[in-house]
Amino acid sequence: MNEVQRHSGILSLLEENQTINVAHIIEHFDVSPATARRDISKLDELGKLRKIRNGAERIEMKKKKWTPLNINSTEHYEEKTQIALKAAALCAPGDSVVINCGSTAFLLGQKLCGQDVQIVTNYFPLASYLINEDHDDVIIIGGQYNRAQNIFLNPAPNSLGGYAGNWMFTSGKGLTEAGLYKADMLTAVAEQQMLEQIDKLVVVVDSSKVGQRTGMLFCPARKIDILITGKDADQDVIHAIEAQGTQVILV
């Protein structure tokens, strides 16, 4: 695990806990005490956390949420753009493509917009973009609008049974050899309903998410047909996922 991935992991721990100590970082990331303290100091200098005696505490601040208007300022934008390009290249004319929520998903939708593919989504920002750009074939999965996640959710069992797709592209909060994790349970459950309706499941995550285990296990690694991520991803995790039959594409 490199420094960028470790820093992301430390901040993820602070999302779950108000404070963490040096011993916690040493145990969780298998690093030396000097490395743990150096990580805390660097993140403190960047204003990502507050350094305290023998540890760190979370800084309570409202994170600026990305929108289609500021998509190029989202974290890991360049890497996500390359991931979206590789994902779009998998789709052939006439394919039906399910795209779920998130910045990488939105970038993928941008790449596919105007092409001869049917896009199925419950992600409101993406659906709005596609409609405004006159994409020919858009299916919006219905349900109650969830403002916090910008998606439509339908809690009824088998509510998505009438939909199908050649591809399903999804992301998450973390990815390990155990599988893909999502932070929001409602979103995860809604997407899980589609897993039996698609031919191929493609996970698109930036390299900082690889090796992180946060939230709910969405699906085991053996269910992932293709993983597209950055070349800086944790190679031990990548090899473990490949060993379970997943095709891995690094950008």
C-alpha positions as CSV (number, residue, x, y, z in Angstrom):
1,M,0.0,0.0,0.0
2,N,1.5,3.3,-1.0
3,E,1.3,6.6,0.8
4,V,-1.7,8.0,-1.1
5,Q,-3.7,4.8,-0.4
6,R,-2.7,4.8,3.3
7,H,-3.7,8.5,3.7
8,S,-7.1,7.7,2.1
9,G,-7.5,4.8,4.5
10,I,-6.6,6.9,7.6
11,L,-9.3,9.5,6.5
12,S,-11.8,6.6,6.0
13,L,-11.1,5.5,9.6
14,L,-11.7,9.0,10.8
15,E,-15.1,8.9,9.1
16,E,-16.1,6.0,11.3
17,N,-14.3,7.3,14.5
18,Q,-13.9,10.8,15.9
19,T,-10.3,10.0,16.9
20,I,-7.7,7.4,16.2
21,N,-4.3,6.8,17.8
22,V,-0.9,5.9,16.4
23,A,-1.3,2.3,17.6
24,H,-4.5,2.0,15.6
25,I,-2.7,3.1,12.4
26,I,0.2,0.8,13.0
27,E,-2.0,-2.2,13.4
28,H,-4.4,-1.4,10.6
29,F,-1.8,-0.6,7.9
30,D,1.1,-2.6,9.2
31,V,3.5,0.4,9.3
32,S,6.2,1.6,11.7
33,P,5.4,4.1,14.5
34,A,7.6,6.7,12.6
35,T,5.5,6.2,9.4
36,A,2.2,6.5,11.3
37,R,3.3,9.7,12.9
38,R,4.6,11.1,9.6
39,D,1.3,10.3,7.9
40,I,-0.6,12.1,10.7
41,S,1.7,15.2,10.4
42,K,1.3,15.3,6.6
43,L,-2.5,15.1,6.7
44,D,-2.5,17.7,9.5
45,E,-0.4,20.1,7.3
46,L,-2.9,19.5,4.4
47,G,-5.8,20.3,6.8
48,K,-7.4,16.9,6.3
49,L,-7.3,16.0,10.1
50,R,-6.2,17.6,13.4
51,K,-3.0,16.2,15.0
52,I,-3.5,15.5,18.7
53,R,-1.3,13.8,21.4
54,N,-0.4,10.3,20.1
55,G,-3.0,10.4,17.4
56,A,-5.4,12.4,15.3
57,E,-9.0,13.6,15.3
58,R,-11.5,14.2,12.6
59,I,-12.1,17.8,11.3
60,E,-15.8,18.4,11.0
61,M,-16.2,20.2,7.8
62,K,-18.8,20.1,5.1
63,K,-17.3,18.5,2.0
64,K,-18.0,20.3,-1.2
65,K,-20.0,17.9,-3.3
66,W,-19.1,17.5,-7.0
67,T,-21.7,18.3,-9.6
68,P,-21.7,18.0,-13.4
69,L,-20.6,21.7,-13.4
70,N,-17.5,21.1,-11.4
71,I,-16.7,17.5,-12.4
72,N,-13.2,18.3,-13.4
73,S,-12.4,19.3,-9.7
74,T,-13.4,15.9,-8.3
75,E,-10.7,13.9,-6.5
76,H,-8.5,11.8,-8.8
77,Y,-10.2,13.4,-11.9
78,E,-7.5,12.4,-14.4
79,E,-7.5,8.8,-13.3
80,K,-11.2,8.6,-13.3
81,T,-11.3,10.0,-16.8
82,Q,-9.0,7.3,-18.0
83,I,-11.1,4.6,-16.3
84,A,-14.2,6.0,-17.9
85,L,-12.5,5.9,-21.4
86,K,-11.5,2.2,-20.9
87,A,-15.0,1.3,-19.6
88,A,-16.7,3.0,-22.6
89,A,-14.5,1.1,-25.0
90,L,-16.0,-2.2,-23.8
91,C,-19.4,-1.2,-25.1
92,A,-20.5,-2.1,-28.6
93,P,-23.2,-0.5,-30.8
94,G,-26.6,-1.7,-29.7
95,D,-25.6,-2.7,-26.2
96,S,-27.7,-1.9,-23.1
97,V,-25.6,-0.4,-20.4
98,V,-26.6,0.0,-16.7
99,I,-24.7,2.9,-15.0
100,N,-24.9,3.5,-11.3
101,C,-24.1,6.6,-9.3
102,G,-20.9,8.5,-8.6
103,S,-18.4,10.8,-10.4
104,T,-16.7,8.0,-12.3
105,A,-20.2,6.8,-13.5
106,F,-21.0,10.3,-14.6
107,L,-17.8,10.5,-16.6
108,L,-18.6,7.2,-18.2
109,G,-22.0,8.5,-19.2
110,Q,-20.4,11.5,-20.8
111,K,-18.1,9.2,-22.9
112,L,-21.1,7.1,-24.0
113,C,-23.4,10.0,-24.7
114,G,-24.3,10.2,-28.4
115,Q,-23.2,6.7,-29.1
116,D,-25.5,3.9,-30.2
117,V,-26.1,2.4,-26.7
118,Q,-29.0,2.2,-24.4
119,I,-28.2,3.7,-21.0
120,V,-30.2,2.5,-18.0
121,T,-29.7,4.5,-14.8
122,N,-31.3,5.6,-11.6
123,Y,-28.8,8.4,-11.2
124,F,-30.5,11.8,-11.6
125,P,-27.5,13.9,-12.5
126,L,-26.5,11.5,-15.3
127,A,-30.1,11.1,-16.5
128,S,-30.5,14.9,-16.7
129,Y,-27.2,15.3,-18.6
130,L,-28.1,12.6,-21.1
131,I,-31.5,14.1,-21.7
132,N,-30.1,17.6,-22.1
133,E,-27.6,16.3,-24.6
134,D,-30.3,14.5,-26.6
135,H,-29.0,11.0,-26.1
136,D,-31.3,8.8,-28.1
137,D,-32.0,5.9,-25.7
138,V,-32.2,6.6,-22.0
139,I,-34.1,4.5,-19.4
140,I,-34.6,6.0,-16.0
141,I,-35.3,3.4,-13.3
142,G,-38.2,4.8,-11.2
143,G,-38.9,5.0,-7.5
144,Q,-38.7,7.5,-4.7
145,Y,-36.1,10.3,-5.2
146,N,-33.4,10.2,-2.6
147,R,-32.0,13.8,-2.5
148,A,-28.9,12.9,-0.4
149,Q,-27.7,10.4,-3.1
150,N,-29.4,12.0,-6.1
151,I,-30.9,8.6,-7.1
152,F,-34.3,7.0,-7.4
153,L,-34.9,4.1,-5.0
154,N,-37.6,1.5,-5.2
155,P,-37.8,-0.7,-2.0
156,A,-40.3,-3.2,-3.6
157,P,-38.8,-6.7,-4.1
158,N,-38.0,-7.5,-7.7
159,S,-39.0,-4.0,-8.8
160,L,-36.1,-4.1,-11.4
161,G,-37.0,-7.5,-12.8
162,G,-38.2,-5.9,-16.0
163,Y,-34.8,-4.4,-16.8
164,A,-31.8,-6.1,-18.3
165,G,-28.4,-5.0,-19.6
166,N,-25.3,-6.3,-21.4
167,W,-23.1,-4.4,-19.0
168,M,-23.4,-3.0,-15.5
169,F,-20.9,-0.4,-14.3
170,T,-20.6,0.4,-10.7
171,S,-18.2,1.8,-8.1
172,G,-17.9,1.8,-4.4
173,K,-16.1,3.0,-1.2
174,G,-13.6,0.2,-1.1
175,L,-12.4,-2.9,-2.9
176,T,-10.5,-5.9,-1.4
177,E,-9.9,-9.5,-2.3
178,A,-13.2,-10.1,-0.4
179,G,-15.2,-7.9,-2.9
180,L,-16.6,-4.5,-3.5
181,Y,-17.9,-2.3,-0.6
182,K,-20.4,0.5,-0.7
183,A,-20.9,3.1,2.0
184,D,-24.7,3.6,1.6
185,M,-26.9,0.6,2.3
186,L,-29.9,1.9,0.4
187,T,-27.9,2.4,-2.7
188,A,-26.2,-0.9,-2.5
189,V,-29.5,-2.9,-2.0
190,A,-31.1,-1.1,-5.0
191,E,-28.2,-1.9,-7.2
192,Q,-28.0,-5.5,-6.0
193,Q,-31.4,-6.1,-7.5
194,M,-29.8,-5.6,-11.0
195,L,-27.0,-8.1,-10.6
196,E,-29.1,-11.1,-11.9
197,Q,-30.3,-9.0,-14.8
198,I,-27.0,-8.2,-16.5
199,D,-24.4,-10.2,-18.5
200,K,-21.2,-8.6,-17.2
201,L,-20.5,-6.7,-14.0
202,V,-17.7,-4.1,-14.3
203,V,-16.3,-2.4,-11.3
204,V,-14.8,1.1,-11.9
205,V,-12.8,2.5,-8.9
206,D,-9.8,4.8,-8.6
207,S,-6.7,3.2,-7.1
208,S,-7.1,4.9,-3.7
209,K,-10.2,2.7,-3.1
210,V,-8.3,-0.6,-3.7
211,G,-7.3,-2.2,-0.4
212,Q,-10.0,-0.2,1.6
213,R,-12.8,-2.0,3.4
214,T,-15.5,0.4,4.3
215,G,-19.3,-0.1,4.6
216,M,-21.4,-2.9,3.3
217,L,-20.1,-5.8,1.1
218,F,-21.9,-5.3,-2.2
219,C,-20.7,-8.4,-4.0
220,P,-17.9,-10.9,-3.6
221,A,-14.8,-10.5,-5.9
222,R,-15.7,-13.7,-7.8
223,K,-18.9,-12.0,-9.1
224,I,-16.9,-9.2,-10.7
225,D,-16.2,-9.9,-14.4
226,I,-13.9,-6.9,-15.0
227,L,-12.2,-4.4,-12.7
228,I,-10.9,-1.1,-14.2
229,T,-8.6,0.9,-11.9
230,G,-5.4,2.9,-11.8
231,K,-2.0,1.4,-12.1
232,D,-1.0,2.7,-8.6
233,A,-3.5,0.3,-7.0
234,D,-2.3,-2.1,-4.3
235,Q,-0.8,-5.0,-6.4
236,D,-1.3,-7.6,-3.7
237,V,-5.1,-7.0,-3.8
238,I,-5.1,-6.8,-7.6
239,H,-3.4,-10.3,-7.8
240,A,-5.8,-11.8,-5.3
241,I,-8.7,-10.5,-7.3
242,E,-7.3,-11.8,-10.5
243,A,-6.8,-15.2,-8.9
244,Q,-10.6,-15.4,-8.5
245,G,-11.2,-15.0,-12.2
246,T,-11.7,-11.3,-12.6
247,Q,-10.1,-9.5,-15.6
248,V,-8.2,-6.5,-14.4
249,I,-7.5,-3.5,-16.6
250,L,-5.0,-0.9,-15.2
251,V,-4.9,2.7,-16.6
